[in-house]
Amino acid sequence: MSKVTVKMIRSAIGFPRDQRATLKGLGLTRMHQTRELEDTPAVRGMIFKVKHLVSAEPPEAASKP
């Protein structure tokens, strides 16, 4: 199965509690933290919900300079 790299680029301070919980569900608890997750519909929905707080890309694109 394919993967997606998610990086928290903005703080969740001042955003609704459900968005903070979504970040925690993605495994992101600190700024500039990166996680590599399975590319499933559930993960895509979570990324869409907090798209203003994270950046997401395929892992091979993240590792290129």
N, C-alpha and C positions, 0 to 999 in steps of 0.2 A: 504494500500500500504506500502511496506517496505521503510525503511529509510537508509541513509548512513551518517556517521559522517566524516566531512572533516576538516582537521587542516592545517593551513598555517605553514610550517616548514622552509621556506627559503624566503628571501626578494626578491621582484620583481625588485629591482634596477638593472639596466643594461640589463634588458630583454625587448623584443619588446613591443610596446604599446598595441597590441592586447592581449598579455598574461596578462598584467596588467589589462586590461578591463575585461578579463575572470575571474580573481580573484575577481574583484569588483562585477561582475555578480553573483558569488557564494556567495557573502556577506562577503568576507574576505578582510579586510583593514589593519590589523595589524598582526605582527608576533605572533605565538602561539594562534591565535584566532581560535575557533572551532565553526562549524555550523552543525546542523543536518538538512539534506535536503531529500526531496522525491527522491527515487531511480528511476529516469526516464531516458530514452535514451538521452535526452538533457543534463541532469546533468552529466551523464556518459561521454558524449563527452567533456564537459567542463573540467571535472576532467582529462581526458586523455590528453587534450591539455596542461595542466599545471602540469602534474604528477611529474615533477622534482621539483616543488615548494610546493606541498601539500602531505599529507598522507590521505588516505581514508580507512575506515573500517566500518563494521556494528556497529550500536550504542551499542549493548550488548557487543561486544568485546572491545570497548573503555572504558566501565565502569568497567570492571574486573581489579583487581590489578595485 
